[in-house]
Amino acid sequence: MIMEKAPKPASVAKKLILLVDDHPIFRHGLEAFLMKHQPELVCIHADTPLAALESIDDSPPEIAMVDVSLAGASGIELVARLKAKVPHLPVMVLSMHDEPSCVLRAFKAGAQAYVIKTDPPRELFDALNAMVAGKIFLSARLRQNPIFKVLSGAESMMGHLTDREAEVLLMMGRGHSTASIAQALSLSVKTVETHQAHIKDKLGLSSGREMVQFAINLVTYREI
């Protein structure tokens, strides 16, 4: 990972970065890589949630990079605690975990970026620059998955649906079949299928399966 070249970021100079990971070799390798391409960066280390929370009292960082698994502790819970203490702190999750539920929970906790550890190194700098600009950033691998559309304006996307279409979509996300939706809403199966076709077209989803996954993730994101 650290042998590859990455573009020099334009807007993260002189930033104090908190690295939270329970693997010392990874933390120091990450620090060396970051400073090789941006010498002005200053890294502080923490291997547990407690150490991370204590460090922000002593040396408030401008960016935090947090792993999901921290020797039995939850990095996602740490994200929420960091944001509670420093609401405007940009937090990146840097992890091997790419499960949709994990990613959604991280953003729900307050993360602004999610990068997979096996991604190309330039992803780190793209993520840092996006965070500095106040934007949400998803790993390249995750960006290819349409189910993460829930992170980029899901509520505004829902605004394109009628009330009935939104109701059908949310019921799909809670595991209802087309037949059970029809029964619950006193509609015909054909009418529900028409609503589903309109939902798929309005949200730009390519298949029924993709629509169901979007619905599941939308409900998960709302109810986390």
N, CA, C and O of each residue as an XYZ file, in Angstrom:
896
protein
N       0.816     -1.206      0.000
C       0.000      0.000      0.000
C       0.846      1.251      0.000
O       0.580      2.157     -0.790
N       1.857      1.343      0.853
C       2.579      2.603      0.997
C       3.639      2.778     -0.085
O       4.324      3.801     -0.116
N       3.788      1.776     -0.989
C       4.781      1.907     -2.042
C       4.206      2.647     -3.245
O       4.962      3.127     -4.090
N       2.874      2.746     -3.336
C       2.281      3.397     -4.484
C       2.320      4.913     -4.327
O       2.296      5.442     -3.216
N       2.380      5.595     -5.463
C       2.398      7.042     -5.434
C       0.976      7.577     -5.382
O       0.041      6.957     -5.890
N       0.835      8.719     -4.768
C      -0.484      9.340     -4.670
C      -0.344     10.821     -4.949
O       0.711     11.400     -4.694
N      -1.389     11.443     -5.469
C      -1.317     12.875     -5.754
C      -1.249     13.664     -4.463
O      -1.883     13.304     -3.471
N      -0.489     14.727     -4.478
C      -0.362     15.575     -3.303
C      -1.646     16.358     -3.097
O      -2.084     17.064     -4.005
N      -2.256     16.250     -1.933
C      -3.508     16.978     -1.705
C      -3.265     18.471     -1.652
O      -2.214     18.946     -1.224
N      -4.280     19.193     -2.106
C      -4.097     20.637     -2.201
C      -4.532     21.385     -0.960
O      -4.156     22.542     -0.773
N      -5.333     20.735     -0.094
C      -5.968     21.533      0.940
C      -5.883     20.960      2.342
O      -6.644     21.378      3.215
N      -4.974     20.006      2.591
C      -4.925     19.429      3.921
C      -3.632     19.759      4.658
O      -3.347     19.162      5.696
N      -2.850     20.695      4.141
C      -1.589     21.053      4.788
C      -1.833     21.597      6.190
O      -2.844     22.246      6.461
N      -0.876     21.315      7.073
C      -0.880     21.816      8.445
C      -2.093     21.316      9.244
O      -2.605     22.021     10.114
N      -2.536     20.121      8.943
C      -3.642     19.527      9.673
C      -3.106     18.533     10.696
O      -2.215     17.736     10.399
N      -3.656     18.590     11.898
C      -3.339     17.609     12.926
C      -4.330     16.462     12.766
O      -5.541     16.655     12.874
N      -3.803     15.264     12.507
C      -4.648     14.106     12.235
C      -4.526     13.087     13.362
O      -3.421     12.710     13.754
N      -5.662     12.649     13.874
C      -5.702     11.607     14.889
C      -5.891     10.264     14.199
O      -6.885     10.055     13.504
N      -4.932      9.344     14.388
C      -5.006      8.003     13.816
C      -5.415      7.034     14.916
O      -4.695      6.873     15.902
N      -6.561      6.391     14.754
C      -7.053      5.463     15.776
C      -7.120      4.058     15.169
O      -7.989      3.766     14.348
N      -6.201      3.207     15.580
C      -6.127      1.833     15.081
C      -5.367      1.019     16.110
O      -4.418      1.517     16.715
N      -5.771     -0.231     16.318
C      -5.106     -1.025     17.354
C      -3.903     -1.809     16.838
O      -3.369     -2.659     17.550
N      -3.472     -1.533     15.610
C      -2.279     -2.171     15.048
C      -1.175     -1.121     14.887
O      -1.234     -0.305     13.967
N      -0.180     -1.129     15.760
C       0.878     -0.105     15.723
C       1.607     -0.040     14.388
O       1.894      1.056     13.906
N       1.913     -1.178     13.781
C       2.643     -1.170     12.515
C       1.816     -0.456     11.441
O       2.348      0.327     10.655
N       0.521     -0.733     11.419
C      -0.335     -0.059     10.434
C      -0.366      1.442     10.685
O      -0.246      2.228      9.746
N      -0.525      1.849     11.951
C      -0.576      3.286     12.257
C       0.693      3.997     11.816
O       0.637      5.053     11.186
N       1.847      3.409     12.153
C       3.110      4.073     11.807
C       3.359      4.039     10.299
O       3.930      4.978      9.744
N       2.935      2.970      9.638
C       3.055      2.929      8.182
C       2.173      3.968      7.524
O       2.572      4.613      6.554
N       0.969      4.130      8.055
C       0.055      5.141      7.528
C       0.614      6.538      7.746
O       0.549      7.384      6.854
N       1.160      6.781      8.923
C       1.763      8.088      9.204
C       2.913      8.373      8.244
O       3.022      9.476      7.708
N       3.771      7.375      8.027
C       4.909      7.567      7.126
C       4.430      7.876      5.715
O       4.993      8.731      5.031
N       3.390      7.177      5.287
C       2.863      7.407      3.944
C       2.269      8.808      3.805
O       2.523      9.502      2.821
N       1.485      9.211      4.784
C       0.865     10.530      4.734
C       1.913     11.638      4.725
O       1.819     12.593      3.954
N       2.914     11.495      5.593
C       3.921     12.549      5.711
C       4.885     12.568      4.531
O       5.483     13.600      4.226
N       5.033     11.426      3.869
C       5.878     11.397      2.666
C       5.295     12.301      1.587
O       6.030     12.984      0.873
N       3.981     12.299      1.474
C       3.321     13.074      0.433
C       2.854     14.441      0.912
O       2.577     15.325      0.102
N       2.765     14.616      2.235
C       2.365     15.903      2.793
C       3.122     16.112      4.102
O       2.568     15.871      5.175
N       4.375     16.556      4.032
C       5.223     16.654      5.232
C       4.663     17.550      6.330
O       5.023     17.395      7.497
N       3.791     18.480      5.972
C       3.263     19.389      6.971
C       2.231     18.739      7.888
O       1.890     19.303      8.928
N       1.734     17.576      7.521
C       0.770     16.893      8.369
C       1.430     16.427      9.654
O       2.591     16.017      9.660
N       0.677     16.494     10.738
C       1.156     16.017     12.035
C       0.172     14.957     12.519
O      -1.032     15.206     12.589
N       0.691     13.764     12.856
C      -0.164     12.660     13.269
C      -0.021     12.377     14.761
O       1.086     12.361     15.298
N      -1.144     12.157     15.414
C      -1.126     11.672     16.786
C      -1.816     10.314     16.790
O      -2.716     10.067     15.987
N      -1.394      9.435     17.695
C      -1.835      8.050     17.662
C      -2.699      7.704     18.867
O      -2.532      8.250     19.958
N      -3.636      6.771     18.636
C      -4.421      6.185     19.720
C      -4.775      4.764     19.309
O      -5.086      4.505     18.147
N      -4.726      3.840     20.275
C      -5.050      2.450     19.953
C      -6.343      1.974     20.593
O      -6.758      0.837     20.369
N      -6.980      2.816     21.380
C      -8.256      2.475     22.012
C      -9.177      3.692     21.982
O      -8.709      4.818     21.816
N     -10.479      3.474     22.140
C     -11.397      4.611     22.213
C     -11.057      5.564     23.353
O     -11.136      6.781     23.188
N     -10.677      5.016     24.515
C     -10.337      5.874     25.649
C      -9.148      6.761     25.326
O      -9.163      7.958     25.613
N      -8.110      6.170     24.726
C      -6.926      6.950     24.359
C      -7.285      8.034     23.343
O      -6.762      9.147     23.405
N      -8.170      7.707     22.417
C      -8.576      8.683     21.405
C      -9.321      9.846     22.041
O      -9.073     11.006     21.711
N     -10.232      9.535     22.950
C     -11.023     10.586     23.603
C     -10.152     11.462     24.497
O     -10.367     12.670     24.595
N      -9.169     10.847     25.147
C      -8.247     11.634     25.972
C      -7.372     12.523     25.114
O      -7.063     13.652     25.495
N      -6.968     12.016     23.951
C      -6.051     12.777     23.099
C      -6.701     14.034     22.536
O      -6.026     15.042     22.331
N      -8.002     13.982     22.284
C      -8.633     15.180     21.711
C      -8.781     16.277     22.750
O      -8.967     17.443     22.402
N      -8.698     15.911     24.028
C      -8.676     16.934     25.075
C      -7.314     17.611     25.141
O      -7.214     18.822     25.339
N      -6.256     16.798     24.972
C      -4.891     17.333     25.056
C      -4.478     18.055     23.773
O      -3.903     19.143     23.817
N      -4.780     17.434     22.632
C      -4.390     17.995     21.334
C      -5.551     17.847     20.356
O      -5.596     16.871     19.608
N      -6.481     18.780     20.344
C      -7.646     18.658     19.465
C      -7.232     18.526     17.994
O      -6.591     19.430     17.458
N      -7.586     17.417     17.332
C      -7.214     17.233     15.931
C      -8.166     17.979     15.011
O      -9.249     18.399     15.418
N      -7.749     18.131     13.786
C      -8.617     18.734     12.783
C      -9.295     17.671     11.932
O     -10.286     17.947     11.256
N      -8.753     16.442     11.968
C      -9.316     15.298     11.251
C      -9.032     14.053     12.079
O      -7.973     13.950     12.699
N      -9.965     13.109     12.097
C      -9.732     11.826     12.763
C      -9.931     10.698     11.753
O     -10.842     10.741     10.926
N      -9.059      9.684     11.834
C      -9.167      8.496     10.993
C      -9.309      7.308     11.945
O      -8.416      7.048     12.752
N     -10.425      6.590     11.852
C     -10.785      5.589     12.851
C     -11.061      4.240     12.203
O     -11.755      4.165     11.189
N     -10.513      3.166     12.792
C     -10.817      1.814     12.341
C     -12.127      1.365     12.980
O     -12.525      1.892     14.020
N     -12.798      0.394     12.363
C     -14.057     -0.106     12.899
C     -13.822     -1.016     14.099
O     -14.528     -0.923     15.104
N     -12.821     -1.902     13.990
C     -12.539     -2.870     15.064
C     -11.328     -2.413     15.861
O     -10.235     -2.258     15.317
N     -11.532     -2.200     17.153
C     -10.463     -1.694     18.007
C     -10.281     -2.608     19.214
O     -10.675     -2.266     20.329
N      -9.683     -3.769     18.981
C      -9.388     -4.717     20.070
C     -10.610     -4.985     20.941
O     -10.560     -4.873     22.165
N     -11.694     -5.338     20.288
C     -12.903     -5.651     21.024
C     -13.842     -4.485     21.219
O     -14.988     -4.681     21.623
N     -13.393     -3.289     20.946
C     -14.237     -2.101     21.068
C     -14.761     -1.698     19.689
O     -14.233     -2.125     18.662
N     -15.787     -0.885     19.684
C     -16.409     -0.471     18.432
C     -15.909      0.889     17.974
O     -16.076      1.891     18.670
N     -15.292      0.916     16.796
C     -14.866      2.181     16.231
C     -16.041      3.051     15.838
O     -15.939      4.277     15.854
N     -17.161      2.426     15.483
C     -18.346      3.203     15.105
C     -18.909      3.934     16.315
O     -19.327      5.087     16.213
N     -18.919      3.261     17.458
C     -19.340      3.948     18.679
C     -18.386      5.091     19.011
O     -18.806      6.141     19.497
N     -17.103      4.879     18.745
C     -16.127      5.943     18.980
C     -16.409      7.141     18.081
O     -16.291      8.285     18.520
N     -16.779      6.889     16.831
C     -17.121      7.989     15.924
C     -18.212      8.852     16.552
O     -18.114     10.079     16.567
N     -19.246      8.203     17.066
C     -20.349      8.950     17.679
C     -19.876      9.748     18.891
O     -20.318     10.878     19.101
N     -18.979      9.167     19.689
C     -18.490      9.861     20.885
C     -17.571     11.027     20.508
O     -17.597     12.076     21.152
N     -16.765     10.838     19.469
C     -15.919     11.929     18.991
C     -16.776     13.092     18.497
O     -16.496     14.253     18.793
N     -17.811     12.769     17.751
C     -18.676     13.818     17.205
C     -19.468     14.505     18.313
O     -19.794     15.687     18.205
N     -19.780     13.764     19.380
C     -20.492     14.375     20.504
C     -19.600     15.396     21.206
O     -20.070     16.439     21.659
N     -18.302     15.080     21.292
C     -17.364     15.993     21.964
C     -16.958     17.148     21.056
O     -16.846     18.291     21.498
N     -16.738     16.832     19.774
C     -16.304     17.858     18.813
C     -17.199     17.738     17.577
O     -16.823     17.079     16.607
N     -18.366     18.361     17.601
C     -19.352     18.175     16.527
C     -18.842     18.459     15.122
O     -19.291     17.833     14.162
N     -17.908     19.398     14.991
C     -17.451     19.774     13.656
C     -16.203     19.007     13.216
O     -15.616     19.325     12.182
N     -15.793     17.996     13.992
C     -14.609     17.213     13.646
C     -14.904     16.281     12.472
O     -15.775     15.418     12.589
N     -14.202     16.429     11.339
C     -14.382     15.494     10.229
C     -13.767     14.132     10.602
O     -12.604     14.059     10.999
N     -14.551     13.072     10.470
C     -14.075     11.737     10.829
C     -14.130     10.814      9.617
O     -15.164     10.689      8.960
N     -12.997     10.169      9.333
C     -12.929      9.160      8.288
C     -12.852      7.783      8.938
O     -12.080      7.577      9.874
N     -13.641      6.853      8.448
C     -13.496      5.463      8.863
C     -12.596      4.779      7.836
O     -12.859      4.821      6.634
N     -11.530      4.150      8.330
C     -10.567      3.449      7.482
C     -10.535      2.009      7.966
O      -9.992      1.725      9.033
N     -11.117      1.092      7.186
C     -11.361     -0.245      7.699
C     -11.306     -1.296      6.611
O     -11.348     -0.978      5.422
N     -11.212     -2.556      7.025
C     -11.341     -3.679      6.111
C     -12.807     -4.050      5.909
O     -13.132     -4.769      4.964
N     -13.683     -3.581      6.766
C     -15.096     -3.947      6.702
C     -15.813     -3.154      5.613
O     -15.771     -1.924      5.604
N     -16.471     -3.862      4.695
C     -17.203     -3.182      3.638
C     -18.679     -3.599      3.582
O     -19.359     -3.361      2.584
N     -19.169     -4.227      4.668
C     -20.568     -4.623      4.699
C     -21.465     -3.386      4.717
O     -21.195     -2.435      5.450
N     -22.534     -3.396      3.910
C     -23.417     -2.223      3.860
C     -23.895     -1.752      5.221
O     -23.922     -0.550      5.484
N     -24.274     -2.687      6.097
C     -24.777     -2.277      7.412
C     -23.714     -1.546      8.206
O     -24.020     -0.600      8.932
N     -22.466     -1.975      8.075
C     -21.361     -1.340      8.787
C     -21.125      0.072      8.253
O     -20.939      1.015      9.021
N     -21.135      0.201      6.944
C     -20.919      1.508      6.313
C     -22.036      2.474      6.701
O     -21.775      3.625      7.052
N     -23.262      2.008      6.636
C     -24.392      2.863      6.965
C     -24.364      3.290      8.426
O     -24.662      4.442      8.742
N     -24.008      2.371      9.317
C     -23.913      2.702     10.738
C     -22.834      3.755     10.982
O     -22.997      4.645     11.817
N     -21.728      3.640     10.241
C     -20.637      4.605     10.410
C     -21.084      6.012     10.030
O     -20.796      6.970     10.748
N     -21.783      6.142      8.914
C     -22.253      7.459      8.496
C     -23.348      7.960      9.421
O     -23.438      9.158      9.690
N     -24.176      7.054      9.905
C     -25.220      7.460     10.836
C     -24.604      7.979     12.133
O     -25.155      8.871     12.778
N     -23.455      7.412     12.507
C     -22.761      7.850     13.728
C     -22.091      9.200     13.549
O     -21.741      9.855     14.530
N     -21.909      9.623     12.293
C     -21.308     10.932     12.058
C     -20.075     10.936     11.180
O     -19.473     11.988     10.968
N     -19.684      9.767     10.660
C     -18.521      9.730      9.765
C     -18.806     10.545      8.511
O     -19.942     10.639      8.045
N     -17.740     11.128      7.982
C     -17.878     11.924      6.760
C     -17.250     11.210      5.566
O     -17.517     11.559      4.417
N     -16.416     10.210      5.843
C     -15.765      9.451      4.768
C     -15.584      8.011      5.215
O     -15.437      7.726      6.403
N     -15.598      7.106      4.236
C     -15.389      5.684      4.519
C     -14.475      5.137      3.430
O     -14.828      5.126      2.251
N     -13.294      4.684      3.847
C     -12.293      4.159      2.919
C     -11.927      2.735      3.324
O     -11.749      2.448      4.508
N     -11.815      1.853      2.347
C     -11.429      0.464      2.604
C      -9.901      0.375      2.573
O      -9.262      0.970      1.705
N      -9.318     -0.362      3.512
C      -7.866     -0.418      3.638
C      -7.174     -0.992      2.403
O      -5.994     -0.722      2.179
N      -7.883     -1.772      1.607
C      -7.279     -2.343      0.398
C      -7.467     -1.449     -0.827
O      -7.086     -1.839     -1.931
N      -8.043     -0.268     -0.658
C      -8.207      0.656     -1.783
C      -6.865      1.254     -2.195
O      -5.906      1.208     -1.425
N      -6.788      1.815     -3.407
C      -5.570      2.518     -3.818
C      -5.266      3.663     -2.851
O      -6.192      4.320     -2.375
N      -3.998      3.914     -2.554
C      -3.630      4.959     -1.588
C      -4.184      6.342     -1.910
O      -4.457      7.124     -1.000
N      -4.353      6.650     -3.185
C      -4.866      7.975     -3.528
C      -6.251      8.216     -2.942
O      -6.668      9.364     -2.788
N      -6.966      7.142     -2.614
C      -8.276      7.297     -2.012
C      -8.206      8.072     -0.690
O      -9.116      8.826     -0.349
N      -7.104      7.869      0.046
C      -6.945      8.585      1.312
C      -6.923     10.087      1.096
O      -7.587     10.839      1.809
N      -6.153     10.516      0.105
C      -6.043     11.947     -0.142
C      -7.316     12.509     -0.763
O      -7.711     13.638     -0.472
N      -7.958     11.713     -1.623
C      -9.242     12.156     -2.169
C     -10.253     12.330     -1.035
O     -11.031     13.284     -1.023
N     -10.228     11.395     -0.084
C     -11.144     11.468      1.056
C     -10.834     12.674      1.927
O     -11.743     13.396      2.336
N      -9.548     12.899      2.215
C      -9.160     14.045      3.039
C      -9.579     15.355      2.393
O     -10.109     16.240      3.065
N      -9.347     15.484      1.099
C      -9.714     16.712      0.402
C     -11.230     16.910      0.383
O     -11.717     18.033      0.517
N     -11.971     15.812      0.215
C     -13.434     15.911      0.234
C     -13.912     16.355      1.609
O     -14.815     17.185      1.718
N     -13.302     15.798      2.668
C     -13.713     16.160      4.023
C     -13.432     17.625      4.313
O     -14.256     18.314      4.914
N     -12.270     18.097      3.885
C     -11.925     19.503      4.093
C     -12.939     20.409      3.388
O     -13.247     21.504      3.858
N     -13.453     19.924      2.244
C     -14.436     20.706      1.490
C     -15.853     20.520      2.021
O     -16.802     21.086      1.477
N     -15.998     19.723      3.089
C     -17.306     19.524      3.685
C     -18.185     18.528      2.951
O     -19.407     18.553      3.090
N     -17.561     17.638      2.160
C     -18.318     16.671      1.371
C     -18.201     15.266      1.965
O     -17.245     14.951      2.674
N     -19.185     14.443      1.662
C     -19.140     13.028      2.023
C     -18.303     12.283      0.993
O     -18.373     12.569     -0.202
N     -17.504     11.314      1.470
C     -16.662     10.540      0.554
C     -16.847      9.057      0.806
O     -16.826      8.599      1.948
N     -17.030      8.308     -0.281
C     -17.125      6.851     -0.213
C     -15.973      6.222     -0.980
O     -15.594      6.704     -2.047
N     -15.422      5.154     -0.441
C     -14.414      4.358     -1.112
C     -14.850      4.027     -2.539
O     -16.040      3.860     -2.807
N     -13.881      3.931     -3.454
C     -14.181      3.629     -4.857
C     -14.995      2.351     -4.976
O     -15.928      2.275     -5.776
N     -14.644      1.351     -4.186
C     -15.371      0.083     -4.235
C     -16.821      0.274     -3.821
O     -17.722     -0.333     -4.400
N     -17.044      1.108     -2.829
C     -18.401      1.340     -2.349
C     -19.199      2.208     -3.316
O     -20.411      2.050     -3.455
N     -18.502      3.127     -3.980
C     -19.208      3.998     -4.935
C     -19.811      3.199     -6.079
O     -20.778      3.643     -6.698
N     -19.261      2.038     -6.367
C     -19.778      1.207     -7.455
C     -21.070      0.496     -7.071
O     -21.750     -0.069     -7.928
N     -21.408      0.523     -5.791
C     -22.585     -0.184     -5.299
C     -23.762      0.789     -5.187
O     -23.745      1.680     -4.338
N     -24.774      0.630     -6.027
C     -25.878      1.605     -6.042
C     -26.678      1.663     -4.752
O     -27.417      2.624     -4.538
N     -26.553      0.668     -3.890
C     -27.343      0.702     -2.660
C     -26.922      1.851     -1.751
O     -27.669      2.240     -0.853
N     -25.721      2.396     -1.981
C     -25.268      3.489     -1.121
C     -25.799      4.847     -1.584
O     -25.374      5.892     -1.091
N     -26.716      4.818     -2.520
C     -27.391      6.063     -2.886
C     -28.122      6.665     -1.689
O     -28.436      7.855     -1.685
N     -28.392      5.842     -0.673
C     -29.066      6.373      0.511
C     -28.219      7.401      1.236
O     -28.734      8.174      2.043
N     -26.919      7.415      0.955
C     -26.038      8.373      1.615
C     -25.954      9.692      0.864
O     -25.510     10.695      1.422
N     -26.370      9.703     -0.373
C     -26.227     10.920     -1.178
C     -27.596     11.454     -1.569
O     -27.998     11.395     -2.731
N     -28.287     11.967     -0.595
C     -29.561     12.618     -0.876
C     -30.748     11.696     -0.937
O     -31.641     11.899     -1.760
N     -30.787     10.678     -0.083
C     -31.912      9.751     -0.111
C     -33.240     10.467      0.125
O     -34.237     10.174     -0.535
N     -33.245     11.411      1.074
C     -34.500     12.079      1.391
C     -34.978     12.932      0.215
O     -36.176     13.010     -0.059
N     -34.024     13.576     -0.480
C     -34.440     14.356     -1.647
C     -34.904     13.433     -2.768
O     -35.812     13.772     -3.528
N     -34.269     12.256     -2.867
C     -34.724     11.275     -3.849
C     -36.139     10.821     -3.518
O     -36.972     10.655     -4.408
N     -36.403     10.622     -2.227
C     -37.742     10.206     -1.801
C     -38.780     11.272     -2.140
O     -39.961     10.969     -2.314
N     -38.329     12.512     -2.230
C     -39.240     13.594     -2.560
C     -39.824     13.487     -3.955
O     -40.830     14.125     -4.263
N     -39.192     12.676     -4.803
C     -39.708     12.481     -6.159
C     -40.844     11.464     -6.190
O     -41.526     11.318     -7.204
N     -41.046     10.762     -5.075
C     -42.080      9.735     -5.019
C     -43.376     10.307     -4.468
O     -43.372     11.268     -3.699
N     -44.472      9.706     -4.870
C     -45.755     10.046     -4.251
C     -45.781      9.434     -2.846
O     -44.952      8.586     -2.512
N     -46.738      9.874     -2.036
C     -46.842      9.323     -0.679
C     -47.042      7.813     -0.725
O     -46.458      7.085      0.078
N     -47.865      7.335     -1.664
C     -48.123      5.903     -1.763
C     -46.872      5.152     -2.204
O     -46.585      4.068     -1.697
N     -46.126      5.725     -3.148
C     -44.890      5.069     -3.602
C     -43.878      4.982     -2.470
O     -43.213      3.959     -2.307
N     -43.757      6.057     -1.683
C     -42.835      6.047     -0.549
C     -43.251      4.982      0.466
O     -42.411      4.293      1.044
N     -44.567      4.863      0.670
C     -45.079      3.854      1.606
C     -44.738      2.451      1.122
O     -44.320      1.604      1.911
N     -44.913      2.206     -0.162
C     -44.589      0.893     -0.740
C     -43.102      0.607     -0.601
O     -42.713     -0.503     -0.238
N     -42.266      1.607     -0.889
C     -40.817      1.414     -0.810
C     -40.394      1.055      0.615
O     -39.602      0.132      0.810
N     -40.909      1.767      1.599
C     -40.529      1.498      2.985
C     -41.027      0.126      3.440
O     -40.353     -0.548      4.219
N     -42.186     -0.286      2.967
C     -42.671     -1.625      3.311
C     -41.781     -2.695      2.682
O     -41.532     -3.736      3.289
N     -41.307     -2.439      1.474
C     -40.365     -3.371      0.851
C     -39.093     -3.477      1.697
O     -38.543     -4.563      1.883
N     -38.642     -2.335      2.200
C     -37.432     -2.323      3.011
C     -37.594     -3.051      4.330
O     -36.612     -3.476      4.938
N     -38.832     -3.196      4.771
C     -39.094     -3.913      6.033
C     -39.430     -5.385      5.796
O     -39.852     -6.092      6.711
N     -39.237     -5.837      4.544
C     -39.364     -7.259      4.262
C     -40.700     -7.725      3.728
O     -40.925     -8.928      3.602
N     -41.597     -6.798      3.408
C     -42.897     -7.196      2.887
C     -42.800     -7.607      1.418
O     -42.089     -6.977      0.635
N     -43.500     -8.639      1.063
C     -43.582     -9.057     -0.332
C     -44.605     -8.189     -1.052
O     -45.359     -7.446     -0.424
N     -44.620     -8.295     -2.377
C     -45.600     -7.537     -3.151
C     -47.020     -7.906     -2.733
O     -47.885     -7.041     -2.601
N     -47.243     -9.188     -2.531
C     -48.583     -9.640     -2.137
C     -48.979     -9.107     -0.766
O     -50.119     -8.686     -0.569
N     -48.037     -9.123      0.193
C     -48.388     -8.648      1.537
C     -48.592     -7.137      1.555
O     -49.411     -6.633      2.323
N     -47.852     -6.406      0.711
C     -48.059     -4.958      0.596
C     -49.462     -4.691      0.051
O     -50.186     -3.830      0.552
N     -49.829     -5.444     -0.982
C     -51.157     -5.279     -1.579
C     -52.251     -5.520     -0.552
O     -53.224     -4.770     -0.475
N     -52.083     -6.567      0.229
C     -53.084     -6.890      1.234
C     -53.155     -5.810      2.320
O     -54.242     -5.396      2.724
N     -51.994     -5.364      2.783
C     -51.963     -4.383      3.863
C     -52.539     -3.037      3.442
O     -53.153     -2.338      4.247
N     -52.339     -2.676      2.175
C     -52.791     -1.368      1.692
C     -54.111     -1.435      0.942
O     -54.581     -0.436      0.397
N     -54.713     -2.641      0.919
C     -55.997     -2.841      0.217
C     -55.889     -2.452     -1.254
O     -56.759     -1.774     -1.802
N     -54.808     -2.894     -1.872
C     -54.569     -2.642     -3.289
C     -54.461     -3.979     -4.014
O     -54.282     -5.024     -3.389
N     -54.569     -3.933     -5.316
C     -54.327     -5.145     -6.094
C     -52.831     -5.340     -6.257
O     -52.064     -4.382     -6.164
N     -52.413     -6.575     -6.499
C     -51.000     -6.854     -6.722
C     -50.501     -6.066     -7.930
O     -49.381     -5.554     -7.918
N     -51.321     -5.967     -8.964
C     -50.930     -5.233    -10.166
C     -50.679     -3.759     -9.861
O     -49.758     -3.158    -10.414
N     -51.495     -3.178     -8.986
C     -51.301     -1.770     -8.621
C     -49.989     -1.588     -7.870
O     -49.259     -0.628     -8.119
N     -49.689     -2.494     -6.962
C     -48.419     -2.417     -6.231
C     -47.250     -2.565     -7.198
O     -46.254     -1.853     -7.076
N     -47.360     -3.472     -8.146
C     -46.292     -3.658     -9.139
C     -46.103     -2.394     -9.976
O     -44.981     -2.059    -10.358
N     -47.203     -1.695    -10.259
C     -47.106     -0.418    -11.000
C     -46.372      0.614    -10.156
O     -45.519      1.339    -10.669
N     -46.692      0.688     -8.868
C     -45.985      1.606     -7.965
C     -44.490      1.257     -7.934
O     -43.645      2.151     -7.974
N     -44.171     -0.012     -7.864
C     -42.771     -0.435     -7.817
C     -42.028     -0.053     -9.093
O     -40.863      0.343     -9.046
N     -42.702     -0.173    -10.225
C     -42.077      0.217    -11.494
C     -41.786      1.714    -11.516
O     -40.735      2.147    -11.990
N     -42.739      2.507    -10.993
C     -42.530      3.956    -10.936
C     -41.382      4.307     -9.982
O     -40.575      5.190    -10.271
N     -41.318      3.607     -8.841
C     -40.232      3.840     -7.877
C     -38.886      3.577     -8.529
O     -37.964      4.386     -8.427
N     -38.782      2.444     -9.195
C     -37.517      2.061     -9.827
C     -37.076      3.108    -10.844
O     -35.904      3.480    -10.893
N     -38.021      3.579    -11.655
C     -37.688      4.576    -12.676
C     -37.311      5.915    -12.049
O     -36.334      6.539    -12.464
N     -38.072      6.361    -11.058
C     -37.835      7.673    -10.455
C     -36.519      7.730     -9.680
O     -35.874      8.778     -9.628
N     -36.120      6.611     -9.081
C     -34.884      6.590     -8.298
C     -33.679      6.173     -9.128
O     -32.560      6.135     -8.616
N     -33.892      5.861    -10.404
C     -32.780      5.495    -11.273
C     -32.152      4.160    -10.922
O     -30.943      3.979    -11.067
N     -32.970      3.225    -10.460
C     -32.479      1.898    -10.085
C     -32.672      0.959    -11.262
O     -33.668      1.044    -11.981
N     -31.715      0.066    -11.455
C     -31.691     -0.712    -12.696
C     -32.488     -2.005    -12.657
O     -32.776     -2.577    -13.708
N     -32.850     -2.479    -11.476
C     -33.547     -3.757    -11.393
C     -34.390     -3.813    -10.127
O     -34.236     -2.999     -9.217
N     -35.287     -4.798    -10.093
C     -36.092     -4.989     -8.897
C     -35.249     -5.357     -7.698
O     -35.520     -4.928     -6.576
N     -34.225     -6.155     -7.942
C     -33.343     -6.557     -6.850
C     -32.618     -5.352     -6.268
O     -32.467     -5.230     -5.052
N     -32.172     -4.462     -7.151
C     -31.484     -3.257     -6.690
C     -32.439     -2.364     -5.912
O     -32.046     -1.732     -4.931
N     -33.685     -2.311     -6.347
C     -34.687     -1.512     -5.649
C     -34.947     -2.064     -4.247
O     -35.065     -1.302     -3.288
N     -35.035     -3.378     -4.134
C     -35.247     -3.993     -2.823
C     -34.074     -3.704     -1.897
O     -34.273     -3.390     -0.723
N     -32.847     -3.806     -2.417
C     -31.675     -3.555     -1.590
C     -31.619     -2.095     -1.161
O     -31.259     -1.787     -0.025
N     -31.978     -1.196     -2.079
C     -32.044      0.222     -1.729
C     -33.045      0.439     -0.605
O     -32.775      1.172      0.346
N     -34.199     -0.201     -0.720
C     -35.243     -0.043      0.292
C     -34.768     -0.558      1.643
O     -35.006      0.080      2.669
N     -34.103     -1.703      1.651
C     -33.595     -2.277      2.902
C     -32.594     -1.330      3.548
O     -32.646     -1.092      4.754
N     -31.686     -0.792      2.745
C     -30.670      0.095      3.290
C     -31.251      1.432      3.727
O     -30.764      2.035      4.684
N     -32.271      1.894      3.047
C     -32.942      3.129      3.444
C     -33.580      2.947      4.817
O     -33.441      3.805      5.689
N     -34.278      1.832      5.005
C     -34.909      1.567      6.305
C     -33.848      1.396      7.380
O     -33.980      1.920      8.486
N     -32.786      0.653      7.044
C     -31.693      0.456      8.013
C     -31.093      1.787      8.422
O     -30.876      2.035      9.608
N     -30.823      2.647      7.445
C     -30.203      3.939      7.724
C     -31.100      4.810      8.582
O     -30.621      5.514      9.472
N     -32.403      4.768      8.321
C     -33.342      5.571      9.103
C     -33.503      5.072     10.524
O     -33.708      5.857     11.449
N     -33.409      3.759     10.693
C     -33.753      3.170     11.980
C     -32.546      2.810     12.848
O     -32.716      2.355     13.979
N     -31.325      3.010     12.330
C     -30.134      2.725     13.129
C     -30.143      3.593     14.385
O     -29.224      3.509     15.200
